[in-house]
Amino acid sequence: MVEAARLMAVQNVKRLPVVDEADRLQGIVSRGDLLMIFLRRDDAIRDEITGDVLRGTLGPAASEVTVEVREGRVTLGGSVEVRDLIPVIEQLCRGVDGVVAVSEHIAYRADDSRDSPDDA
C-alpha cells in the first residue's frame, strides 16, 4: 500500500480501484486516503529509525550505523559489534511507518552466530 500511495503521488493519480482475488471491484481508494495514512517525509522516517530504532537497539553504538532514506527506501550502512544484530535492526526498520524497503550494507566486528551445536 505504501508503494501504491507513493506511485499515486508521483504520477498524480487521484483514485485507484480496489479489487478482490477474482478482480471484482470492491471499492475505490483516493490518493488522499492513502497519503494521510502511509506517506511520511523521508527525514521523519530517518529520524525515527536513528532515534527510536537504532538507539533502542544499539544504545551509544547507534552512531556507527548510517541511515539514508529516499522515497521510503531505507539504506543502512556502517558497522555493528556483532553480526546477529543486523537482521534485528533490518526487521525493526521494516516496521517503521512509511518504509517501503530496507537494504543493508552493515559490517560487523564479531560473528556471534552459531552454525553448529559443537560451537557451544
Backbone bond lengths (Angstrom), bond angles and torsions (degrees), N, CA, C in turn:
res aa  C-N    CA-C-N  psi(-1)  N-CA   C-N-CA  omega(-1)  CA-C   N-CA-C  phi
1 M - - - 1.441 - - 1.514 112.55 -
2 V 1.334 116.24 -34.89 1.455 119.13 179.77 1.519 109.70 -64.02
3 E 1.331 116.55 -42.60 1.457 119.91 179.07 1.527 110.94 -63.59
4 A 1.327 117.20 -38.81 1.468 120.68 177.54 1.526 110.23 -62.48
5 A 1.314 116.84 -41.97 1.466 120.43 179.63 1.517 110.92 -63.95
6 R 1.321 117.08 -43.53 1.461 120.08 179.48 1.526 110.89 -65.02
7 L 1.322 116.46 -43.55 1.463 120.28 179.54 1.526 110.75 -62.64
8 M 1.317 116.76 -41.04 1.463 120.20 177.70 1.528 110.37 -60.85
9 A 1.326 116.81 -41.06 1.464 120.30 -179.39 1.522 110.50 -66.77
10 V 1.318 117.15 -45.62 1.463 121.33 -177.97 1.527 111.45 -66.46
11 Q 1.334 117.12 -42.14 1.457 121.80 -176.10 1.533 113.05 -87.97
12 N 1.317 115.90 -1.96 1.462 122.12 -179.35 1.537 112.07 59.31
13 V 1.327 115.76 40.86 1.464 122.39 175.97 1.524 107.19 -89.94
14 K 1.316 117.49 134.02 1.462 120.48 -175.19 1.521 114.19 -96.13
15 R 1.329 118.05 -27.53 1.473 120.78 -178.10 1.521 109.85 -145.07
16 L 1.336 115.29 148.99 1.464 121.64 175.26 1.524 109.29 -130.18
17 P 1.317 117.07 142.50 1.463 119.16 174.04 1.525 109.98 -74.57
18 V 1.305 116.34 147.15 1.461 122.72 174.64 1.518 106.28 -111.51
19 V 1.339 116.12 122.16 1.459 120.81 -177.97 1.521 110.23 -121.20
20 D 1.332 115.40 157.87 1.460 120.16 176.20 1.521 109.57 -90.34
21 E 1.341 116.40 -171.17 1.462 122.12 -176.92 1.531 112.22 -60.89
22 A 1.339 117.26 -26.93 1.464 122.11 -179.54 1.533 111.53 -94.21
23 D 1.325 116.92 13.93 1.464 122.99 -179.09 1.527 113.43 61.81
24 R 1.336 116.69 28.16 1.470 120.65 174.27 1.523 108.33 -89.83
25 L 1.310 114.73 135.80 1.452 120.88 -179.01 1.530 110.41 -62.84
26 Q 1.322 115.79 126.78 1.461 121.86 177.83 1.528 112.01 -108.08
27 G 1.321 115.40 -21.25 1.454 118.92 -179.23 1.517 110.69 166.00
28 I 1.312 115.00 -171.30 1.464 122.39 -179.96 1.525 107.38 -128.69
29 V 1.320 116.02 136.12 1.456 120.19 175.23 1.524 107.55 -113.91
30 S 1.306 115.32 137.01 1.467 119.03 -179.78 1.518 110.13 -93.28
31 R 1.309 114.95 157.14 1.459 120.87 177.69 1.522 110.15 -58.87
32 G 1.314 116.42 -41.06 1.461 120.05 179.10 1.515 112.86 -60.14
33 D 1.345 116.52 -39.17 1.465 120.14 177.53 1.530 110.76 -58.67
34 L 1.321 115.29 -48.13 1.465 119.73 -177.73 1.520 112.50 -71.50
35 L 1.302 116.04 -42.16 1.456 119.18 -176.56 1.526 111.62 -63.03
36 M 1.296 116.62 -39.49 1.464 119.93 -179.65 1.518 112.00 -62.89
37 I 1.325 116.32 -36.55 1.464 120.59 -174.62 1.517 112.25 -86.27
38 F 1.334 117.11 -44.40 1.450 119.83 -166.05 1.522 116.90 -105.31
39 L 1.288 118.98 -30.89 1.458 119.14 -173.44 1.514 111.63 -83.41
40 R 1.295 113.26 133.90 1.456 120.57 173.40 1.517 106.97 -134.08
41 R 1.292 115.44 153.46 1.459 119.37 176.35 1.528 109.07 -66.79
42 D 1.313 115.39 146.70 1.458 120.36 -179.45 1.528 112.24 -57.57
43 D 1.329 117.21 -39.02 1.464 118.85 -179.34 1.527 111.67 -67.99
44 A 1.329 118.41 -30.66 1.466 120.53 176.31 1.526 110.66 -69.22
45 I 1.326 116.19 -39.22 1.468 120.38 176.65 1.521 109.60 -64.09
46 R 1.332 116.90 -47.53 1.467 121.35 179.95 1.531 110.87 -59.78
47 D 1.332 117.08 -43.01 1.464 120.37 179.94 1.525 111.39 -62.48
48 E 1.330 117.35 -41.58 1.462 119.48 178.93 1.521 111.33 -66.30
49 I 1.324 117.18 -40.84 1.465 119.59 179.80 1.520 110.87 -66.43
50 T 1.321 117.59 -47.68 1.465 118.81 -178.47 1.525 111.62 -69.84
51 G 1.317 116.67 -39.06 1.460 119.68 -176.99 1.507 114.52 -78.85
52 D 1.318 117.13 -53.31 1.462 120.54 -174.26 1.527 113.02 -88.99
53 V 1.318 116.37 -52.24 1.463 120.33 -173.58 1.525 111.29 -69.66
54 L 1.331 116.92 -56.22 1.462 119.20 -174.45 1.523 112.96 -70.91
55 R 1.306 117.70 -45.53 1.473 118.49 179.31 1.522 111.05 -65.23
56 G 1.342 116.77 -35.36 1.460 119.82 177.65 1.511 113.05 -68.43
57 T 1.331 117.04 -31.02 1.462 121.58 -179.12 1.519 112.24 -89.46
58 L 1.334 116.31 -43.92 1.460 120.76 -171.61 1.519 114.73 -106.07
59 G 1.305 117.53 -13.81 1.457 120.19 -176.64 1.526 110.36 63.24
60 P 1.336 117.00 -135.09 1.471 120.42 -177.50 1.532 113.79 -61.51
61 A 1.319 117.33 -25.13 1.467 120.46 -179.46 1.528 112.29 -73.72
62 A 1.339 117.54 -4.71 1.467 121.27 -178.86 1.521 111.73 -59.78
63 S 1.322 117.02 -26.42 1.464 119.78 -178.64 1.522 112.35 -67.63
64 E 1.329 118.01 -12.67 1.465 121.39 179.67 1.525 112.57 -86.09
65 V 1.322 117.65 -6.11 1.466 121.52 178.76 1.526 108.27 -107.35
66 T 1.327 115.46 130.38 1.457 120.57 179.05 1.525 109.56 -98.83
67 V 1.316 115.44 148.86 1.460 121.52 -179.11 1.526 108.86 -131.75
68 E 1.322 115.95 123.96 1.454 121.68 172.40 1.525 107.31 -120.53
69 V 1.324 116.84 138.02 1.465 121.26 179.17 1.517 107.80 -129.99
70 R 1.316 114.80 128.09 1.471 120.74 177.19 1.514 107.76 -139.42
71 E 1.327 115.36 116.14 1.462 122.64 -178.75 1.528 111.72 52.98
72 G 1.318 116.00 40.46 1.458 121.58 177.56 1.509 115.22 82.45
73 R 1.334 117.09 -3.64 1.463 121.35 179.31 1.524 108.52 -93.63
74 V 1.321 115.48 121.93 1.459 122.02 -174.59 1.525 109.56 -99.65
75 T 1.331 115.97 131.76 1.458 121.60 173.73 1.521 107.52 -119.64
76 L 1.329 115.60 122.61 1.456 122.36 -179.41 1.521 109.30 -104.16
77 G 1.306 117.22 138.17 1.457 122.47 178.60 1.512 109.92 -138.60
78 G 1.316 115.97 -167.87 1.454 120.73 179.17 1.504 112.10 87.90
79 S 1.334 116.06 -146.45 1.463 119.63 -176.98 1.525 111.44 -149.10
80 V 1.332 114.16 158.42 1.458 122.64 174.83 1.521 108.28 -130.26
81 E 1.305 115.45 165.75 1.459 120.21 -178.38 1.526 111.71 -68.44
82 V 1.343 117.12 -49.65 1.465 120.61 -175.13 1.525 111.38 -123.44
83 R 1.305 115.79 146.46 1.467 123.46 -175.73 1.527 112.95 -60.70
84 D 1.325 117.58 -38.31 1.462 120.95 -175.45 1.529 113.57 -63.23
85 L 1.317 118.35 -15.56 1.471 120.56 177.23 1.524 112.44 -73.63
86 I 1.313 117.62 -26.02 1.468 121.03 -172.78 1.536 112.23 -60.27
87 P 1.343 120.38 -52.33 1.467 117.93 179.60 1.532 112.98 -65.96
88 V 1.309 118.07 -27.75 1.466 121.31 177.91 1.530 109.32 -67.01
89 I 1.320 115.94 -47.72 1.464 120.61 179.21 1.524 110.15 -61.59
90 E 1.321 116.27 -44.96 1.462 121.00 -179.28 1.532 110.96 -59.50
91 Q 1.314 117.25 -45.49 1.470 120.79 -179.35 1.524 111.65 -66.78
92 L 1.314 117.25 -40.15 1.467 120.16 177.84 1.532 111.09 -63.20
93 C 1.319 116.95 -38.18 1.471 120.52 178.06 1.521 110.73 -65.44
94 R 1.320 117.55 -37.83 1.466 121.00 179.16 1.527 111.24 -61.69
95 G 1.326 117.49 -26.23 1.450 121.80 -178.68 1.522 114.68 -81.95
96 V 1.314 117.77 -5.19 1.461 121.12 -178.73 1.534 109.23 -78.25
97 D 1.320 116.44 130.97 1.467 121.14 179.56 1.517 110.99 -55.78
98 G 1.324 116.00 132.99 1.449 121.86 178.27 1.510 114.59 94.60
99 V 1.339 117.79 -9.80 1.463 120.64 179.53 1.520 109.03 -79.16
100 V 1.330 115.81 126.31 1.455 122.64 179.86 1.522 110.41 -93.53
101 A 1.334 116.96 -41.48 1.466 121.84 -177.76 1.522 108.61 -154.96
102 V 1.332 115.34 156.91 1.460 121.35 177.68 1.520 108.31 -132.14
103 S 1.322 115.99 129.72 1.461 120.58 170.54 1.518 107.19 -125.78
104 E 1.312 115.14 145.17 1.459 117.65 -177.65 1.519 110.56 -128.42
105 H 1.317 113.32 144.74 1.459 123.17 176.00 1.525 106.19 -135.57
106 I 1.331 114.95 54.71 1.457 121.68 -173.99 1.526 109.03 -97.94
107 A 1.314 115.45 128.44 1.463 121.40 174.80 1.531 108.62 -86.81
108 Y 1.316 116.46 161.76 1.467 121.10 177.16 1.521 109.03 -136.11
109 R 1.343 114.57 150.91 1.462 120.09 -178.50 1.517 112.36 -91.52
110 A 1.329 118.34 -27.58 1.459 121.55 -179.33 1.531 109.45 -136.68
111 D 1.324 115.28 140.20 1.465 120.54 177.21 1.520 106.68 -99.21
112 D 1.331 115.23 104.44 1.462 119.95 -178.14 1.512 112.80 -99.24
113 S 1.336 117.11 8.79 1.464 119.02 179.47 1.518 109.53 -76.00
114 R 1.314 114.64 151.04 1.461 121.20 -179.59 1.525 108.63 -107.72
115 D 1.323 117.26 116.70 1.444 121.15 -179.71 1.509 112.83 -88.24
116 S 1.317 116.91 -25.81 1.468 119.55 -179.52 1.508 109.55 -148.02
117 P 1.356 116.76 157.72 1.465 120.02 179.51 1.517 112.77 -63.68
118 D 1.335 118.63 -22.25 1.465 121.89 -179.17 1.517 112.02 -68.77
119 D 1.345 117.68 -17.20 1.456 121.38 -178.50 1.529 112.29 -75.24
120 A 1.321 117.66 -11.06 1.463 121.44 -174.45 1.485 113.35 -68.92
